[in-house]
Amino acid sequence: MFADSARVFIKSGNGGNGHVSFRRELYVPNGGPDGGDGGRGGDIIFVVDEGMNTLTNFRHVRKYVAKNGQKGGKRRCHGADADDLIVKVPPGTVIKDDETGKVIADMSGDNKREIILKGGRGGQGNMHYATATMQVPKYAQPGKPGRELWVRLELKVIADVGLVGFPNVGKSTLLSHVSNARPKIANYHFTTLNPELGVVDMGEGNSFVIADIPGLIEGASQGIGLGHAFLKHIERTKVFIHVVDAASVEGRDPIEDIRTINQELEAYDPKLLERPQVIAANKIDAIYEEEDSPVDRMKEVFEPQGIPVFPISAVSGKGLKELLSHVYGVLQNLDPEPVVFEKEFEVDYPDDVTLPFTVTKVKEGLFTVEGPRIEKMLGYTNLDSEKGFAFFQKFLKDTGILKELEELGIQDGDTVQLYELEFDYYK
């Protein structure tokens, strides 16, 4: 089954925790800290697989979680970094933040590999925290957590030329006649429910990619029918070929058909009307009236607007050479690179994990609180001021220090030491 949209959950790996240990060797009675750093968590990396042409795989697997880094070890041993998680997608896949709809990455053109979520960094071991005043640090830094995100994957076909038009006007027949594509063809509406791509060979090594965008109907830009599912595939095309039933086999007016399709394109994205357009007046072999030719009427209406009209028969091939030659000439004056959607969404990597600290019961009635987090707080807090002391009390509560003291059994009147600072605990 063809699938061109999927919603999946991705999460990068957590960094491993730093280790707390001390050198213990024979004849070295006072060995210093030797706790190693934790390993890096795995990244979530999206990679283009040229052999894929659908997002069907993501209907079966909707969660992609990278592994965590290993924690640090004794003797300055660094924890192993986790392997990155590779997610393969077909070319043309646009990755969006599911909540905002903003583009994170477009896996098109030269963009074959993109790190979507970075793994968390490993925490530092206690060997990094030895100072002149603290030679036996009993704390290490925890690893930073990975990031998680719900993303929307959208496959937008990469084609130079898009065939647009109402159902059953001959787009599939035209595509099969001019390219190597072999779409299913039958005489009823919505025969084509999947975008079909083909390569048009112009000789001497020249070619371009053409896509049959499934039949549009009035109201498609508002999502009527399968409008949104179809319209997103035209966003990359550089030239539009309007295929219309010039013979009005089903009783529709080809001029009104073209206007309706353009209205839907404009309602979906006004910039689409800035792209070159060509009209392929199909089924001319079914036109029997010589006077008041529908092809002439289309030329009178649209050619003054800069939209050329080519009478063709997709069945017999009549007029196709002239149509394709004109389209190829238009493409030569356009940027050969595919349309790529710009990045709109950046994943934040805030400092989610704070500096470490330890809470220790030294003896009955005496507790110590130490670590880089405490040193940093004491460096910017004026405890002699009322506001500074209020901040200090809030700091003890918000960081969980008071909770740890209570878990260690602190009682009213016990002493708490924060380096040179001492205070009596009262609940």
C-alpha positions in Angstrom: 0.0 0.0 0.0 1.3 3.5 -0.9 1.7 5.8 2.1 2.8 9.4 1.9 2.2 10.5 5.5 3.1 9.1 9.0 3.3 10.3 12.6 6.1 8.8 14.7 7.7 9.3 18.1 11.5 9.7 18.2 13.8 9.9 21.3 17.6 10.2 21.5 19.5 8.4 24.1 20.4 9.7 27.6 24.0 10.3 28.5 25.6 8.0 31.0 26.2 9.1 34.5 29.7 10.1 35.7 31.2 7.7 38.3 32.4 8.3 41.9 35.4 6.3 42.9 38.9 6.8 44.4 42.3 5.3 43.5 43.1 2.4 45.8 46.4 0.8 45.2 49.1 -0.8 47.4 51.5 1.7 48.7 49.2 4.6 47.6 47.2 5.1 50.8 45.7 8.5 49.8 44.7 8.0 46.1 42.7 10.8 44.5 39.4 10.6 42.7 39.4 8.5 39.6 35.7 8.2 38.5 35.3 8.2 34.8 32.9 10.1 32.5 29.7 8.7 31.2 29.2 7.9 27.5 27.2 9.9 25.0 23.6 8.9 24.2 22.7 7.8 20.7 21.6 10.3 18.1 18.4 9.9 16.0 19.6 10.2 12.4 17.4 10.2 9.3 19.0 8.9 6.1 17.7 8.8 2.5 17.3 5.3 1.0 17.0 5.7 -2.8 15.3 2.3 -2.9 12.3 3.4 -0.9 9.3 5.2 -2.5 6.7 5.1 0.3 6.3 5.6 4.0 4.5 2.3 4.5 7.1 1.0 7.0 6.2 3.8 9.4 2.6 2.5 9.7 4.0 -0.6 11.4 6.8 0.9 13.5 5.8 4.3 15.1 8.4 4.6 17.9 12.2 5.0 17.4 14.3 5.3 20.6 18.1 5.4 20.6 20.1 3.6 23.4 21.6 5.3 26.4 25.3 5.9 27.0 27.0 3.7 29.5 28.0 5.1 32.9 31.6 5.9 33.7 33.8 3.4 35.6 36.7 3.2 38.0 40.2 4.1 37.1 39.1 7.0 34.8 37.3 4.5 32.5 35.0 6.4 30.1 31.6 4.8 29.6 30.9 3.6 26.0 29.0 5.9 23.7 25.7 4.5 22.5 25.2 3.6 18.8 23.2 6.2 16.8 19.8 5.1 15.6 19.5 5.3 11.8 16.0 5.9 10.4 15.7 5.3 6.6 13.2 7.4 4.6 12.5 7.8 0.8 13.9 10.8 -1.0 11.6 13.7 -0.8 10.5 13.1 2.8 9.8 16.3 4.7 10.2 15.9 8.5 8.0 18.3 10.5 7.4 19.0 14.2 3.9 17.4 14.7 2.7 20.1 17.1 3.6 23.2 15.1 3.8 21.8 11.6 7.1 23.5 11.1 9.8 21.9 8.9 12.7 20.3 10.8 14.4 18.9 7.7 13.7 18.2 4.0 15.4 15.0 2.8 15.8 16.2 -0.8 18.6 17.2 -3.1 22.0 17.0 -1.5 20.5 16.5 2.0 20.9 12.7 2.3 21.6 12.6 6.1 20.3 14.7 8.9 20.7 14.5 12.7 17.2 15.2 14.0 17.8 14.7 17.7 21.2 14.7 19.4 21.9 12.2 22.3 22.6 13.5 25.8 26.2 14.2 26.8 27.7 11.9 29.4 28.2 13.3 32.9 31.7 14.0 34.3 33.2 11.7 36.8 34.4 12.9 40.2 38.0 13.1 38.9 37.0 16.5 37.4 35.9 18.0 40.7 39.0 17.8 42.9 40.1 21.2 44.1 42.6 22.5 46.7 39.7 22.8 49.2 37.9 19.6 48.1 40.4 16.8 47.4 37.9 13.9 47.9 34.8 14.9 45.9 32.0 12.4 46.5 29.9 13.5 43.6 29.8 13.2 39.9 27.7 14.7 37.2 24.6 12.9 35.9 24.3 12.4 32.2 22.1 14.8 30.2 18.8 13.3 29.1 18.0 12.8 25.4 15.3 14.7 23.6 12.0 13.4 22.5 9.6 14.6 19.8 6.6 13.6 17.8 7.3 14.2 14.2 5.1 14.2 11.0 6.7 12.6 8.0 5.4 13.8 4.6 6.5 12.4 1.3 6.3 15.0 -1.4 7.3 13.7 -4.8 10.4 15.2 -6.5 9.5 15.9 -10.1 10.3 18.7 -12.6 6.9 18.6 -14.2 3.5 17.9 -12.6 0.4 16.8 -14.6 -2.7 18.4 -13.1 -6.3 18.2 -14.1 -9.7 16.7 -13.3 -10.1 12.9 -13.1 -10.4 10.9 -16.3 -8.9 13.6 -18.6 -6.1 11.3 -19.8 -3.2 12.1 -17.4 -2.2 8.5 -16.8 -2.4 7.7 -20.6 -0.2 10.7 -21.3 2.3 9.7 -18.7 2.5 6.1 -20.0 3.0 7.4 -23.6 5.8 9.8 -22.9 7.8 8.1 -20.1 8.8 4.8 -18.6 6.0 4.9 -16.1 3.3 2.3 -16.3 0.3 3.5 -14.3 -3.0 1.6 -14.2 -5.5 3.1 -16.7 -9.2 2.6 -16.7 -12.2 4.7 -17.7 -13.6 5.8 -14.3 -12.9 8.5 -11.8 -9.9 8.3 -9.4 -8.3 5.5 -11.2 -5.0 6.9 -10.0 -4.9 7.2 -6.2 -1.1 7.3 -5.9 1.3 9.8 -7.5 3.1 8.2 -10.4 6.5 9.3 -11.6 8.2 8.7 -15.0 11.3 9.9 -16.8 10.9 11.6 -20.1 13.8 10.8 -22.5 14.5 13.8 -24.7 17.5 12.1 -26.4 21.2 12.8 -26.3 21.2 12.0 -22.5 18.7 14.8 -21.7 15.6 14.0 -19.6 13.3 15.3 -17.0 11.0 13.8 -14.3 7.2 14.1 -14.8 4.6 13.2 -12.2 0.9 12.4 -12.5 -0.7 14.1 -9.6 -4.0 12.3 -8.8 -7.2 13.9 -10.1 -8.3 17.1 -8.4 -11.8 18.2 -7.7 -13.4 21.5 -6.8 -12.8 22.1 -3.1 -9.6 20.1 -3.0 -7.7 22.9 -1.3 -10.1 22.7 1.6 -9.5 19.0 1.9 -12.6 17.8 0.1 -12.2 14.3 -1.4 -8.5 13.5 -1.1 -7.5 17.1 -1.9 -4.8 17.7 0.7 -3.3 14.3 0.1 -2.9 15.1 -3.6 -2.0 18.8 -3.5 1.1 18.4 -1.3 2.7 16.5 -4.1 2.7 19.5 -6.5 4.7 21.7 -4.1 8.1 20.7 -5.6 7.1 20.7 -9.3 8.6 23.6 -11.4 6.2 23.4 -14.4 2.5 22.5 -14.5 0.9 20.8 -17.4 -2.9 21.2 -17.3 -4.4 18.2 -19.0 -8.0 18.9 -20.1 -10.6 17.0 -22.1 -10.8 19.3 -25.1 -13.6 17.2 -26.6 -15.8 17.5 -23.5 -16.5 13.8 -23.6 -18.0 14.0 -20.1 -19.8 17.3 -20.8 -17.5 19.6 -18.8 -16.2 22.9 -20.2 -12.3 22.6 -20.6 -11.9 26.4 -20.0 -13.8 26.2 -16.7 -11.8 23.1 -15.7 -8.5 25.0 -16.1 -9.9 28.0 -14.1 -11.1 25.7 -11.3 -7.8 23.9 -11.1 -6.0 27.2 -10.9 -8.3 28.4 -8.2 -7.5 25.3 -6.1 -3.8 25.8 -6.6 -4.1 29.4 -5.5 -6.2 28.6 -2.5 -3.6 25.9 -1.4 -0.5 28.1 -2.0 -0.7 31.4 -4.0 3.0 31.0 -5.0 2.0 28.0 -7.1 0.5 30.3 -9.8 3.9 32.0 -10.2 5.2 28.8 -11.8 5.1 28.2 -15.6 2.0 26.5 -16.9 1.2 24.7 -20.2 -2.2 23.5 -21.4 -2.4 20.0 -23.0 -5.7 20.0 -24.8 -6.2 16.2 -24.9 -8.6 14.0 -26.9 -8.5 16.1 -30.1 -9.1 12.9 -32.0 -12.6 13.0 -30.5 -13.4 16.5 -31.8 -15.7 16.3 -34.8 -16.9 19.9 -35.2 -14.6 22.0 -37.3 -16.3 25.3 -36.4 -15.9 26.9 -33.0 -13.0 24.7 -32.1 -12.5 24.3 -28.3 -8.7 24.5 -28.8 -9.0 27.8 -30.5 -11.2 29.1 -27.7 -8.7 28.0 -25.1 -5.9 29.7 -27.0 -7.9 33.0 -27.1 -8.4 32.9 -23.4 -5.1 31.6 -22.0 -2.3 32.4 -24.4 -2.7 36.2 -23.8 -2.0 35.2 -20.1 1.3 33.6 -21.2 -0.1 30.0 -21.0 0.5 28.2 -24.3 -2.0 25.6 -25.5 -1.0 22.4 -27.3 -3.6 20.2 -28.9 -2.7 16.5 -28.3 -3.9 13.0 -28.3 -2.5 11.0 -25.5 -3.7 7.8 -27.2 -2.2 8.3 -30.6 0.7 10.5 -29.6 -0.3 13.3 -31.8 1.2 16.7 -30.7 3.2 15.2 -27.8 6.6 16.0 -29.4 5.8 19.7 -29.6 4.4 19.7 -26.1 7.5 18.0 -24.6 9.9 20.1 -26.5 8.3 23.3 -25.2 8.3 22.0 -21.6 11.9 21.0 -21.8 12.9 24.4 -23.1 11.1 26.1 -20.2 13.0 23.8 -17.8 16.3 24.9 -19.2 15.7 28.4 -18.0 14.8 27.3 -14.5 17.0 26.3 -11.5 18.0 22.6 -12.1 18.0 21.9 -8.3 14.9 20.4 -6.8 12.6 22.6 -4.7 13.7 22.1 -1.1 11.8 23.4 1.9 13.7 25.6 4.3 14.3 24.6 7.9 11.8 26.3 10.2 12.2 24.4 13.5 15.2 24.1 15.8 15.3 21.5 18.5 16.4 23.2 21.8 19.1 21.6 23.9 18.8 23.4 27.3 21.0 22.5 30.2 18.4 20.1 31.6 20.8 18.5 34.1 22.3 20.8 36.7 25.7 20.6 38.3 26.1 17.8 40.8 26.0 18.0 44.6 26.0 15.6 47.5 24.2 15.6 50.9 26.0 13.6 53.6 25.4 12.8 57.2 28.8 13.3 58.9 27.6 12.3 62.4 24.6 12.6 64.6 23.5 16.3 64.4 25.9 17.3 61.6 25.3 17.2 57.8 27.3 18.6 54.9 26.2 19.8 51.5 28.9 20.0 48.8 29.5 20.1 45.1 29.9 22.5 42.1 26.2 23.3 42.3 26.6 24.6 45.8 29.8 26.5 45.0 28.1 28.2 42.1 25.1 29.2 44.2 27.2 30.6 47.0 29.2 32.6 44.4 26.2 34.7 43.2 24.0 34.8 46.4 24.3 37.5 49.0 23.1 35.7 52.2 23.4 38.9 54.2 20.4 40.4 52.4 16.8 39.5 53.1 16.1 38.7 49.4 19.3 36.7 49.1 18.5 34.6 52.1 14.9 34.0 50.8 16.5 32.9 47.5 18.8 30.6 49.4 15.9 28.9 51.2 14.0 28.5 47.9 17.2 27.0 46.4 17.4 24.4 49.1 13.8 23.4 48.5 13.8 23.5 44.7 17.0 21.5 44.3 15.7 18.7 46.6 18.4 19.4 49.2 15.9 19.7 52.1 14.2 16.5 51.0 17.5 14.6 51.0 18.3 16.0 54.5 15.0 14.9 55.8 15.5 11.4 54.3 18.9 11.2 56.1 17.0 11.9 59.4 17.8 15.6 60.1 16.1 17.0 63.2 15.3 20.5 64.4 18.5 22.2 65.7 20.9 20.0 63.7 23.8 21.7 61.9 24.2 21.9 58.1 27.5 22.9 56.6 27.9 24.4 53.1 31.7 24.9 53.0 32.4 27.9 55.3 28.7 28.5 55.8 26.8 26.9 58.7 23.2 27.1 59.7 20.8 25.4 62.1 18.0 23.4 60.6 14.4 24.1 61.6 11.4 22.8 59.8 
